[in-house]
Every structure is written in C-alpha cells, then in structure tokens.
Amino acid sequence: MGRSDLTQKAALEQKVQLVSNYKIMAEKSNMIISAVTPSSAVQAAELVGNDFKGIYVDLNSISPMQLLSVSNNLKTAKVVDGAIIGSIDQKINQVQIIASGEHAREFARLNYFGLNIKIVGAEIGHASAIKMLRSSYTKGLSALLWETFHAAYKLGIDEELLKTISITEGPQFESAAISRIKSTAFHASRRAEEMQQVKSFLSEIDNPLMVHCVEKTFKEIIRKLGKLDKKPPSTKFVFSLWENQF
Ligand SMILES: NC(=O)c1ccc[n+]([C@@H]2O[C@H](COP(=O)([O-])OP(=O)(O)OC[C@H]3O[C@@H](n4cnc5c(N)ncnc54)[C@H](OP(=O)(O)O)[C@@H]3O)[C@@H](O)[C@H]2O)c1
C-alpha cells in the first residue's frame, strides 16, 4: 500500500499480514484501527471507503471537525472516535486509550486482549475534543519549558533553575521537565502537526492566542534541529545542538 520499508519491516516483525490495497484490507477486516499521521487521517478513511461495514476506530490526534470528515468518508462503517493519551513508549496495557461514540463499547472489547480503553462519552467528537484540549495544555507546557530552559542553559543556570522550580512544583518536576524537553526535540514534527489541529479546534470555539506561539515554537525546533534519529541523551545535548545551528 505504498508504505515505507521501515513500516513494512515493523509490520512483518509483529506478524501483521501485508495487503496490496485498502479495498482488500477492508474486505478482510471486522475492525480497522487508523493510527497513521494526523494529516493522512481523512485520506486513509477515504481509501477504506463507503463499502466497509465493520468498526472503524480513528486513533489519530485530530480535531472533532476532522473526525467528521473521516466519518463522512465511511457512510456504512461503525465509526469510533479514539485517542491515545500520552506516549506509546510504554507497555501496551499502560497506554490509556479513550473512546467515544455509540460503537465505542465494541472497540472496548479489545480490553480482553490487554488494551486499556476507557469510554469517555456517547458522542463522536468527545474523545478527540478531550485529546485536543489535553494537547493544548501539555504541548503548551513543553514549549514554555523549552524557551525557559534554553535561556537558563545559555546563562549556565539550568540545573539551579530546575532545583528552584522544584521547591514549589514538587519533587517530580525535575525529571518531568527534562523528559518533556528531550521528547520535544525528538517529536517536534509530530507535535507541530498536532498543534495545527488544536489551533483549528480552539479557533472554532474561542479566540486562542497561546496556541499560535506553541505551534511556532515546534516549527522553529524542526527548522533548527531537523529530524533526530533517536531521543537525545540530555537537555544540555539538545540545547548545544540548537546553539550550533545558529
Ligand atoms: N506515538 C505516540 O506516542 C502517539 C501518542 C498519541 C497519539 N498518537 C497518534 O497516533 C498516530 C500515529 O502515531 P505514530 O507515532 O505511529 O506516527 P509516525 O511514527 O509518524 O508513524 C505513522 C505511521 O503511519 C503510516 N502511514 C502514514 N500515512 C498512512 C496512510 N495514508 N495509510 C496507512 N499508513 C499510513 C506511516 O507509514 P510510512 O512509514 O510508510 O509513512 C507510519 O508507519 C498519529 O496520528 C499520532 O498523532 C501517537
């Protein structure tokens, strides 16, 4: 189906049967889980098409409006709105997946196979709205940490600042902040894409200001660091890389 070597190899390692097109996949499947990239979510649904009658779970980080476009391409399917909360770099039963819509219960049956799916609403759009608002908060925090600790790194006071903020934010702050900065460097591209979804979602209900700066921050990180091939070892490594790109 035009997938990269990396993706085909990963699928084969998991003993996933590869097929040559979406139609064959739809014919063979009772349930399709779409976890592509946010910008490909609508196209993937379009390629599955209007003949699919099974359960179609969209797990991409997309806004409720985009989810509507996904649904419109799947007239006969039982569409479930789903969202992955947090990172998938942990054991599968620890990854929280939230789901909504009238068919969410059918998807949640996968809990018998070790998944951790929680139903959060009866309507399509509830799960993705929660995901968008969570992203607005967590990615906003990451962008703020990036800017703050980059300045602290340049002044040579980053370690002391971590300790100082921990006094009021609690002992978990230090490791959480370091982890956020390193993963921001590694996942900047996916996060910039996600912020576009968050921006269009928030713009429908409000007049957001912060989200524009957060998106700009991630785009700037991509421009200066490029795509890293693995998670960086430390925040000092990240910021020294960033400085050398000037
Ligand atoms: N990873 C996480 O921790 C995490 C957490 C929360 C939410 N999510 C969401 O889950 C989705 C997947 O995330 P990821 O981290 O796996 O992304 P990723 O590393 O960018 O991988 C995307 C995968 O989707 C495939 N793909 C792209 N377009 C496709 C299409 N039209 N049809 C079929 N496959 C397609 C890609 O194949 P190619 O290599 O051939 O392009 C690749 O295997 C995203 O929407 C993301 O927002 C991920």
The ligand as a Gaussian input file, in Angstrom:
#p B3LYP/6-31G(d) Opt

LIG

0 1
 N        3.381000       7.625000      19.119000
 C        2.697000       8.084000      20.144000
 O        3.145000       8.003000      21.306000
 C        1.326000       8.680000      19.937000
 C        0.660000       9.220000      21.054000
 C       -0.593000       9.791000      20.876000
 C       -1.169000       9.817000      19.605000
 N       -0.505000       9.300000      18.541000
 C       -1.168000       9.375000      17.228000
 O       -1.129000       8.109000      16.586000
 C       -0.898000       8.287000      15.186000
 C        0.344000       7.502000      14.777000
 O        1.455000       7.973000      15.519000
 P        2.956000       7.435000      15.285000
 O        3.780000       7.929000      16.405000
 O        2.903000       5.970000      14.978000
 O        3.312000       8.234000      13.960000
 P        4.575000       8.002000      12.990000
 O        5.727000       7.475000      13.746000
 O        4.668000       9.262000      12.196000
 O        4.094000       6.809000      12.017000
 C        2.986000       6.953000      11.170000
 C        2.724000       5.599000      10.516000
 O        1.548000       5.715000       9.700000
 C        1.850000       5.257000       8.402000
 N        1.011000       5.991000       7.456000
 C        1.108000       7.295000       7.094000
 N        0.133000       7.592000       6.215000
 C       -0.572000       6.446000       6.012000
 C       -1.696000       6.111000       5.218000
 N       -2.306000       7.023000       4.461000
 N       -2.142000       4.813000       5.251000
 C       -1.530000       3.887000       6.033000
 N       -0.484000       4.152000       6.819000
 C       -0.009000       5.422000       6.802000
 C        3.318000       5.572000       8.218000
 O        3.852000       4.758000       7.198000
 P        5.093000       5.270000       6.300000
 O        6.316000       4.995000       7.132000
 O        5.015000       4.420000       5.088000
 O        4.854000       6.719000       6.024000
 C        3.869000       5.170000       9.612000
 O        4.009000       3.785000       9.744000
 C       -0.777000       9.796000      14.947000
 O       -1.994000      10.341000      14.495000
 C       -0.425000      10.351000      16.307000
 O       -0.879000      11.670000      16.451000
 C        0.720000       8.735000      18.680000

